[in-house]
Each structure stands twice: as structure tokens, then as C-alpha cells.
Amino acid sequence: MKTFNWSAEAEKLWDENSESWNSKSREMWEEGSRKDIVSFFEKYVNKGSRVCDLGCGDGYGSYKLALAGYKVTGIDVSEEMIHKAKALNADTCAEFNKGDISCLSFEENSIDAVLAINSLEWTESPLDVLKEMQRIVKPEGRACIGILGPTAAPRVNSYRRLYNEKVICNTMMPWEFEALAQENGWVKIGELGVYKKASDHLSKGSLPVNLKQSLSFMWVFMLENMKKKGMGEE
């Protein structure tokens, strides 16, 4: 029986979908669901910081961060995505490497902040990625992580797991991710809700956070690394 390799299958999937993703990523970052992420990021991470964009895709988010004054390294499992990211960022200082975000080549405490938008859901173990983030991010460094909300269409990619199929998708509820992060060395210091236009008529201001998350298309967390200074240092 052939052994299932999650990383290899994920690479194959995103190589195949690279053109489709590339055709819509600019709109997502400029006018769509990701348009407020960079400005949100800027509130918590100083310009000039070394930032790793985990699951960078075609590099448009990295491009935005580089233009905003950050030193960016993008990581993605797909060779096709990395190729597109390098082409898009030819005139920026952003760098890109193919790799598995659950097993990074960075040294401990070498990164000021990470960005991971809708990428943890596509890994076999989001917990392993969280731990790897904590290893490379400096004490009190930041992690900006976007998790698909209950109303996001990509959640259908996880449905076939109910038939015990391998689906290369590990969706979770925003509140589940929040608990996972807080139980593993991160503290929430900020958050951003993203909603579908159909919910615009709803008054969400008075709702508790868990109900706001229940209506969301995506929930973006800003986390702070709570590991002690000196950990991992000689």
C-alpha cells in the first residue's frame, strides 16, 4: 500500500492551482478579503523587522510587506508558487524559498514576526507549525495568522475527511485555533474580523467575540510569543 505523503500531495495540489490562485490574489490583497491585513500588521510590527511569510503563495502579500518596509522571506511548498513570487518581487528585496512550513531552516530566535494567512489549514499538523513559529520567532515577537471562518467556502475541502479520505485540508474554527495558540505559548494581542458582504446588514458591534467569529469569513489574529528570553540561545 502506498504511503500517503501530505507535504508531497499538498505541493502537487498547489502546483496545479498556481495559475488560478495567481489570477485572483492581487484582487484579494488590494480590494478583497485580505485588503486590511497589511495595515493591521503595521500596527503591531515595526518597519524594518525581519518577517517570514509562511505559505506565501504567489508572493503578493510578501510584495505588500516589502513595499511597506519589511525585510521579507517567503516560504511555500509549491515550486510553481515560488517561481511566481520571485517574478512578482523582482524589484523588491523579498526573498523566497521552497519549503514545508512545519519544518523551517531558520535558526532559533532569528525572526521578528511571521505572517501566515490561510496556510495553517493546509498543513497536516497546525500545532507543529505553531511550535515551529515559536522556535524561530524571538521572545515577544509577533505572529499574524489568518484562519478561515465558518462562512468561508474553502471549508468544503475538509468535508471528505468524514469518508476517511486524505483531503490535504485541516480546517478549524477560529476559536479552536485561538485556544490552540494560547495553550502553546502565544497570547492574543489583537484581532481582525473579515466578513462576507451578505453580513453587512447585521449589527456585530455588540456581539461577543465568539459570535463575531461564527459569522466571519476569516479571523486574523495577532499573537505575541511568550517564550522567555534566552531560550534557545547559547
N, C-alpha and C positions, 0 to 999 in steps of 0.2 A: 504494500500500500504506500502510495506517495505521501511523503511528509509535507504538511502544509506550512509554507513559509510566509508569514504575514507580511514582513517587510518586502519580500520579492513580489508578492501579489499586489501590494499597495503601489510599488514602483510601476508595475505593469499597468495598473488602472490609471494612474495619473499621467503616465506617458501617453496613453491612449486619449485622455481627456484634456491634454495640454492646450490644444487648439481651441476647444470650446471654452475652456476657462479663460484663456488669453483674450478671447473676443469680448468678454464681459467684465474683466477685472477692473479696467480703468473706470468704467461707469460705477462699479460698486464703491471704489475708493473716492471718487470725485462727487458723486451725486446720490449713491445708493446707501446700502446698509452699513458701509464702512466709512462714510464721509466724515464722521466726527471722531474717529479713533485717534488720529494723529494729534489733534488739538487736545483731546483728553490725555494722551500720553505726555504731551508737553507740560501739563500741569504738575506732573509728578517726577519727571526725569529731566535732569539738567542737560542743556545743549552741550555738545562735545563729548557726551558719555558714550562708552563702548556698548553697543546694542547688538544682540543676536536675534534675528528674525527667524523663528523656528517654524518650519513648514511655510517657507516664503512664497511658494508657488512661482508665478512668473515674475516676481520681484517688484510689483507695483507698490506694495506697502513699504518695502525697503527703499524704493525710489523716493517716496514721500518723506520718509525719515531722513534720508541722506540730504535732501533739499532743505530740510528743517534744521540741519546742522549736527546730526548724529553720525558717529562712526559705526557703520552697519556691516555686519556679516550675515548673509542669508544662508540657511540650510534647508534643503529639500531632498526627499527620497527619489524624486524623478529627475533623470538626466535631461529630459526634454524641457522641464520647467526651469532647470538651472541654465540651460542654453538660452532660453528666452529672457531670463532675469539678467544675465550678463549683457545681452544685446540692449535691453531697455536701459540699463545702468551704465552704458559705455562712457557717458560723460559725467558720472558721479564717482565718488571714492568707494562706493559699496563693493564688497567682495562676496563671492558666492561659492559654496562647496556642496557637493552631493553627499548626503549622509542621513543616517537614522537619528531622529531627534531624541530617542530614548538612550542613545549611546554616543555621546559627543566627544570630540577630540580636544576640547578646550581644557586648560588647566583649571584647578580649583581656584575660586575667588578671582577670576580673571575678567568677568563681565559685569558691567554696571547694571544692566537691565536686559530683559528678554521681552519679545513680542511674540505671541502665539495666538493667531486668530483662526478659529475653527480648524485647528490642526490636531489637538489632543484627541478629538473624537476619531481620528483616522489612525490611531496607534493601538497596538494590541494591549498595552497597559498604560493608561494615562497616569497611574500612580508612579510608574517607573520614570516617566517624563518629568513629573513634578520633582522627584528626588534628584534627577539629573540637573534640572534647572537650579535647584538649591545648591548643588555641588559647585556649579560654575559661577553662580551669581554671588557677588560679595555680600558680607553681612550688611543688613539694612538696604541691600539693593532691591530692585523692583522687578515685578513680572506682570505684564499686561496681557491678560488671557481672555479671549472671546469664546464663549460656549454657546452653541446653538440653543435657542429657546424652544419651548413646546410647539410653537406655531411654525417652525422652520420646516420647509419641505424636505430638505436632505435627511430628516429623521427616518424617512421611509427606507433608507439604505440599511437600517438596522433591523427592519421587520423580519427578514428571512431567517434571522437567528432563532426565531421561535420554531423553525423547522430543523434546527441544529445545523444550519448551513453556515459556512465561513463567509462572512459578509464584508470584511475589511472596513467595518464601521462600528464604533463603540460609543454611540451617543449616550449622553447622561443629562439629567435635569440640572439647571444652573445651581439649584440649592444642594444637589448631591455633590457637584464639583466644589462648591464653597466649603462644605463640611470636610471633603477630602483634603482640600488645601489647608484648612485650619487645623486639622488633626495631624498634619505632616510638616509643620514648621513655617507656615505662612500666615500672615494676618492681613485681612482686607482693610485697605485704607481709602478706597474709592471704588465707584461703580458707575456704569453707564448702561441704561436700558435702550434697546433698539426695537422698534415695533413696526408692524405692517400698517400701511395706510388705513386699512379697514378698521383699526382700533382707535383712530384719531378722535372719534366722537365720544370715546369713553373718558370719563374723568378719573385719571390714575393717581392724581396727586395725594389723595387721602388714603390710598390703599397701603397696607403693609408690604414690605419688600417681597415676601414670598408670593403674594398675589400679583404684584407687578411682574415678577419673574415668570409667573404662569401665563401671562399674556404676551410675553416677549418673543420676538423673532431671534434675538441674540442678546446675551448679557455679557458685558465686558467688565472684568474685574481688574482692579489694580491692587496687587499684593506686595507686601514687604517681607523680605527674607529675615526670619527671626533667629537664624543660627548665630551663635556667639562669635565675636571677633577672635581671630586666632585659630579657629577650626580649619584644618587642612593646611595650615602654614607650618613651616619647619621651624 
